[in-house]
């Protein structure tokens, strides 16, 4: 038995231990390599992913908006083509009516030519009120009373209000005040102040220029004063004007620049609430600029009453008919999409606001408000607009107060910042438990909480990768079995095998311990970087929120300037109902 060679047993034990050692080395090397790669790429990857996510979201939004603009541009083109197809002949009548009036002034066209042209127009436009009105005008110029009366009745049957107003303006332009006043009175008495047609804006324009003379002005003043006094006793009408001014403010808001608030937008779930508040406040300087320009506008004064009446007549004759309104409304909406660069929500608000000016029938108070905001859609000038703003001064002021109170009522002075278990690559790699802080929390307290959360995370991670004495159990057990077998063969052989095995196990264990210590050191270094990264996010988010709040404060403070503008409006003591200019 003493001749038994122990070498095979020792070699087998050594191979077993070496195999275990290689497996552990491979595991440690793999972990170490992975951890090194993660540590090297962690901050860069997080930043790149955040930037990529933001850029992709912006790209998707921008692409959608560009698509909206392109689609609306196409639709507007199609709608205008359809308007031309269906109502292009109306435009011919409008242009012809202006030409005939100018020809009468100059006297360079014969009655025969005027009669021929006007009679062709009435055949081409069987439903349009202006065509028979022009025939009546041509018959009147050649003293054909029978044709004139028939044509007036035909025009009156197609649109009694516009026809009455047309002849009132024509006769006033010709200096026939009594006849003009009869047509004007006939026009006014046929109206319902709760359901005025868009042509009534002509009256607003005429009133602002005292176009009908003293008697006509007295009639207009008496009628409109009575109407406005009666309607303003109805709370729903007054409330509607206030809401219209609120919508005027809301549709002039600007969009928040997302590039300036990327961090707070990413880590504060309620940021959208504050962004909406900021956008609402941004409307104040826009409105100030808009109405300051109107206030300062130096409208050229027409050189004669005839020039004023020509402008008013042009507005009436060139005004599109109610049949055109459905298509005109669609054009307005898609033009709003183009103007807002594809923002459908803002375009819808703006389109709805503008379409109010296209309503077929509105009350006189609402029409004055429309003239104050969208004069171009009613066909009135800046002079009328300025007076209309003065008429609605109280409504405008109340609307501003409510508008500001509404967004202030939802004011956000503090935001929660959420650092989720995946808020960074560090968090994902090292099992960050998550943390929520406030933007108004003390910075040192937040840093302490961030450090504590990361310490808890890294302590758990280090506990997993730390070297444990249990590593010795399996190699020691194998060595013990081999040594025991060797003892049976030879006592000295057993002792020799036991000592050799112990040395091998101890050596390999120390190697494993060193690798664990290196990994722990790397984790501790990563812990410092992780704390700095999360702290940096917190500081950036707070800085962005401070900037946003400063901007909001500057915008919100401009309410006082807007109210000052309203309170000092130059026509506030005048009213359209009084006919002041």
Secondary structure by P-SEA (a helix, b strand, c coil): cccccaaaaaaaaaaaaaaaaaaaaaaaaaaaaaaaaaaacaaaaaaaaaaaaaaaaaaaaaaaaaaaaaaaaaaaaaaaaaaaaacaaaaaaaaaaaaaaaaaaaccccaaaaaaaaaaaaaaccccaaaaaaaaaaaaaacaaaaaaaaaaaaaaacaaaaaaaaaaaaaaacaaaaaaaaaaaaaaacccccccccaaaaaaaaaaccccaaaaaaaaaaaaaaaaaaaacaaaaaaaaaaaaaaaaaacccccccccccccccccaaaaaaaaaaaaaaaaaaaaaaaaaaaccccccccaaaaaaaaaaaaaacccccaaaaaaaaaaaaaaaaaccaaaaaaaaaaaaaccccccccaaaaaaaaacccccccccaaaaaaaaaaaaaaaaaaaaaaaaaaaaacccbbbbbbcccccaaaaaacccbbbbbccccaaaaaaaaaaaaaaaaaaaaaaaccccccaaaaaaaaaaaaaaaaaacaaaaaaaaaaaaaaaaaaaaaaaaaaaaaaaaaaaaaaaaaaaaaaaaaaaaaaaaaaaaaaaaaaaaaaaaaaaaaaccccccccccccc
